[in-house]
């Protein structure tokens, strides 16, 4: 399925849009990490929860559960909040 990558994570993929597979968001992120090592740690924490500054949109709808089911035809967008001062 298509996965859109936010600008702060482009150093891992070098592409704004990549392909990945998975029946859940967690499985999708695991596949992304296999293809782009180190990416998972930036978006999923040690307890397999989505990090607070990361948002997933599946077919345009916000999803907050890493166990959310996916289908191969879905589009996933990862959004990363930026902060600073």
N, C-alpha and C positions, 0 to 999 in steps of 0.2 A: 504494500500500500504506500501511498505518497505520504511523506512526513516532511513538514516544513520546519526548518531549523532557524532559531533566532540568531541575530548577529553576534551576540556574545559567545556563541558556541560554534561559530563557523571555523574556528581554528582546528576543530576536531574533524569536520567533514569537508571543508573547502567548497561546499555547495549549499545553496539555500534550500534545495529540495532533494531528498534522497528517497530511496526505496528501502523498506524493511518489512519484516513479517512478524506476526504474533497474534495469538487469539485473545490476549488481554493487553492492557497498556504495559504492565510489568514485563510480559513476554516480548513485546515490541521493543522496549528499552533494552532488554537483554540482547536482542538481535542487533540493535543499533550499536551496543557496546562491543559486540563481537566484530562488527564491521569497522567501528571507529573507537578503538580502545580508550578508556578513560571517560567517555561521555556519560555513562550511567551514573558515576559518582557525582557528577555535577547536577543531576536532576532527581535522583532517588537517594534517600539517606540509608544509613546502616540498618534501619528497621524496615526497609522496603517500602517506605512512605514517600510520597512526592514531597520534595523540598518546598518550604513555605513560599519561596520567591518564584516558583515555577507554576505555570498553568498549562493544562492540556485542553485543546479544543478538538473535539471529534465531530466532524461534519458541521462545524460552526458552533457546537454546544459545549459549554464548559463542563469538564469532567474532573472530579476531585479524587476518585478512587482508582488506585493502581490496578485493581482487579477488574476494572470495567471491561466488558467483552468487546472485541473488535471483529470486523469482517474484512476480508481482503479488498473490498471495494471502498472502504472508508478512507477519508483524508484526515490526517492528524496534524495539528499545528502545535508546536511547543512555543510558549511565550515565556520570556524571562524578565521579571521586573528588575529595573535598575534603581539603585539608590546611591546616595552620596551627599556630599555637602561642601 
